[in-house]
Amino acid sequence: MQAVFLDKGTFSDGVDLPAPTGISDYVIYDDTPKDNEVILARCKDADIIITNKVQIDADVISKLPNLKLIQLTATGMNNVDQEACVEHNVALYNVAGYAVKSVPEHTFMLMLTAMRAGIYYHQKVADGTWQANGNFCLLDIPLIDLEDKTLGIIGVGTIGKRVTEIARAFGMTVLWAEHQAQTPRNDDYTAFDEVLARADVLSLHCPLNEQTQHLINKATLAKMTKQPLIVNVARGGVVDSQALTDAINNKQVIGYASDVFEQEPIVKDDPLLTLANHPRVIFSPHNAWGSKSAQETLWQMLSNQVADFIDSHQNANG
C-alpha cells in the first residue's frame, strides 16, 4: 500500500519514523499547505494518509478513490471531516495515551514557572537588574508555593489523573470539576462552579467541542473568587483570549500559563501577546505533548495500528 505523510515536520529532528509494516511506497513531506489542490496532488494515489494537523475536508476525501485510511499522529480529530470518512468508507484513526508523561510534566513546568515568576527572575539576572540592586537576593514579585493550594482540574482523563497524582505529591488539594451545570456524578467530583470558586490553580485538560468552546469566558472568570492561575494544556479554544486578557489586567486572575492558542501558530493580534511580559504569564508553542520519548511512543503505537489495518484489509480482500 502507498502511504503519504503530509507533515513530518511536526516531529522533532532525530526522532526515527520508519514506515509501518505493510507500506510498500512511502512518500514524506515536511509540511503541506492548507490548499486542497496541493493535498489532492500529493495524495491522489494514496491508500493511507498520515497527518498531524493538515485539514482533510469532505471535498478532499470525496476525490481520493484509493483512500482507505487517514491515520492521525495526534489525539484530536477535528481537522478531518468524520462524516465524510463514514460516507466514503475511509477509516479514521487517532493515537491516544502517548503523552501521559510529557503533558503532565509540562503542566507543572508551566505552573511552577508562573507561580514563582521564573521567566521574570531569569531576565532580572540576565539584564543586570539584580547586580544593580546590590542585594544578595531579589524578591520584588512574591514566590508562591504549591503546597496547601487547591488545584481544580477540568478534564479528568488519563492526563488529568496523572496531574492529580503529581499535585498531591506537592501537597495540593485536588478538585475534579464535574461538567458545567451538571450534578457531580459521585464523591470524586465537585460541582463546576464550586471548583471555579475554590481553586488557587485551574488546570485545563478537556477536549475542544461545542460544550467546551470558550468554557473559560467572562462569566466563568467572574466566578473565580481566589484570583487563580490558569494553566491550559487542552486546546486554545477552551479559553476566550480577550476575556482572559481582560481578567489578568483587572486582577481577576493572577496569571496564565498556556501551551495552546485559538490559532496556531499564534497570530500577531492575539490579545494574549499583550501579556507576554507579565511576571506570571508563560507561553509554549504547543509542544507539551512532544518529549522525545512521547514522540517515539506515539510512532510505535501508530505503526502498530497501521500495520494491523493493512493486515486486516488484505485478509478481508483475499
Residue pairs with C-beta under 8 A, 6 or more apart in sequence:
1 22
1 23
1 24
1 25
1 47
1 48
1 68
1 310
1 313
2 23
2 24
2 25
2 26
2 27
2 45
2 46
2 47
2 48
2 66
3 19
3 20
3 23
3 25
3 26
3 27
3 46
3 47
3 48
3 49
3 50
3 306
4 27
4 28
4 29
4 42
4 43
4 46
4 48
4 49
4 50
5 17
5 26
5 27
5 28
5 29
5 50
5 51
6 29
6 32
6 39
6 42
6 43
6 49
6 50
6 51
6 54
7 29
7 30
7 31
7 32
7 51
7 52
7 53
7 54
8 17
8 28
8 29
8 30
9 30
9 31
10 52
10 53
10 73
11 17
11 73
11 290
11 295
11 299
12 290
12 292
12 295
14 292
15 292
15 295
15 296
15 299
16 296
16 299
17 299
18 303
19 26
20 302
20 303
20 304
20 306
20 307
20 310
21 303
21 306
21 307
21 310
22 306
22 307
22 310
22 311
22 314
23 48
23 306
23 310
27 42
27 46
29 42
32 38
32 39
32 42
32 51
32 54
34 54
34 55
36 57
36 59
36 60
39 54
39 56
39 60
40 60
40 63
40 64
43 49
43 60
43 64
43 67
44 64
44 66
45 66
46 64
46 66
46 67
47 66
47 67
47 68
47 69
48 67
48 68
48 69
48 70
48 71
48 306
48 309
49 56
49 67
49 69
49 70
49 71
50 71
50 72
50 73
50 302
50 306
51 70
51 71
51 72
51 73
51 79
52 72
52 73
52 74
53 74
53 79
54 79
55 79
55 80
56 70
56 79
56 80
56 81
57 81
57 84
58 81
58 83
58 84
58 87
61 67
61 81
61 84
61 85
61 88
61 90
62 84
62 88
67 88
67 90
68 90
68 91
68 309
68 313
69 90
69 91
69 92
69 93
69 306
69 309
70 80
70 85
70 90
70 91
70 92
70 93
71 93
71 302
71 305
71 306
71 309
72 79
72 80
72 92
72 93
72 94
72 95
73 95
73 298
73 299
73 302
74 94
74 95
74 289
75 94
75 95
75 96
76 94
76 207
76 208
76 235
77 92
77 94
78 208
80 92
82 92
84 90
85 91
85 92
91 309
93 305
93 306
93 309
95 298
95 301
95 302
95 305
96 158
97 158
97 301
98 289
98 294
98 295
98 297
98 298
98 301
99 159
99 288
99 289
99 290
99 291
99 294
99 298
100 158
100 159
100 162
101 162
101 291
101 293
101 294
102 288
102 289
102 290
102 291
102 293
102 294
103 159
103 205
103 233
103 288
103 289
104 159
104 162
104 163
104 166
105 166
105 291
106 233
106 259
106 284
106 287
106 288
107 159
107 163
107 166
107 203
107 231
107 233
107 288
108 163
108 166
110 231
110 233
110 257
110 258
110 259
110 282
110 284
111 146
111 201
111 203
111 229
111 231
111 257
112 118
112 146
113 119
113 257
113 282
114 229
114 231
114 255
114 256
114 257
114 280
114 281
114 282
115 143
115 144
115 145
115 146
115 201
115 229
115 255
115 280
116 143
116 144
117 141
117 142
117 143
117 279
117 280
118 282
119 279
119 282
120 141
120 279
121 138
121 141
123 129
124 130
124 138
129 138
130 138
141 279
141 280
146 167
146 170
146 171
146 172
146 201
147 170
147 171
147 172
148 171
148 172
148 173
149 172
149 173
149 200
149 201
150 172
150 173
150 174
150 175
150 198
150 199
150 200
150 201
150 226
151 163
151 164
151 167
151 172
151 173
151 174
151 175
151 199
151 200
151 201
151 202
151 203
152 175
152 177
152 190
152 195
152 196
152 198
152 199
152 201
152 202
152 203
152 228
153 160
153 163
153 164
153 174
153 175
153 176
153 177
153 203
153 205
154 177
154 192
154 195
154 202
154 203
154 204
154 205
154 206
154 215
154 234
155 204
155 205
155 206
155 207
155 234
156 164
156 176
156 177
156 189
156 205
157 205
159 205
159 233
160 176
160 203
160 205
163 203
163 205
164 174
164 176
167 174
168 174
172 201
175 190
175 194
175 195
175 198
175 199
176 188
176 189
176 190
176 195
177 189
177 190
177 191
177 192
177 195
177 196
178 184
178 185
178 189
178 190
178 191
178 192
179 192
179 211
180 192
180 211
180 215
181 192
182 192
183 191
184 190
184 191
190 198
193 223
195 202
196 202
196 220
196 223
196 224
197 223
197 224
197 225
197 226
198 226
199 224
199 226
199 228
200 226
200 228
200 229
201 228
201 229
201 230
201 231
202 224
202 228
202 229
202 230
202 231
203 231
203 233
204 216
204 230
204 231
204 232
204 233
204 234
204 238
204 239
205 233
205 234
206 212
206 215
206 234
206 238
207 234
207 235
208 234
208 235
208 237
208 238
212 234
212 235
212 237
212 238
213 237
213 238
214 237
214 238
214 239
214 240
214 243
215 238
215 239
216 230
216 238
216 239
216 240
216 243
216 244
217 240
217 243
218 240
218 243
218 246
218 247
221 243
221 244
221 247
221 252
221 253
222 252
224 247
224 252
224 253
227 251
227 252
227 253
227 254
228 253
228 254
229 253
229 254
229 255
229 256
229 257
229 280
230 239
230 244
230 253
230 255
230 256
230 257
230 258
231 257
231 258
232 238
232 239
232 256
232 257
232 258
232 259
232 260
233 258
233 259
233 260
233 288
234 260
235 260
236 258
236 260
236 261
236 262
236 263
236 264
237 262
238 260
239 258
239 262
241 261
241 262
241 270
241 271
241 272
242 271
244 253
244 256
244 272
245 271
245 272
245 274
245 275
246 252
247 253
248 254
248 255
248 256
248 275
248 278
248 281
254 280
255 278
255 279
255 280
255 281
256 272
256 275
256 280
256 281
257 280
257 281
257 282
257 283
258 272
258 282
258 283
258 284
259 283
259 284
259 285
259 286
259 287
259 288
260 286
261 270
261 272
261 283
261 286
262 270
263 270
264 285
264 286
265 285
266 272
266 273
266 283
266 285
272 281
272 283
275 281
276 283
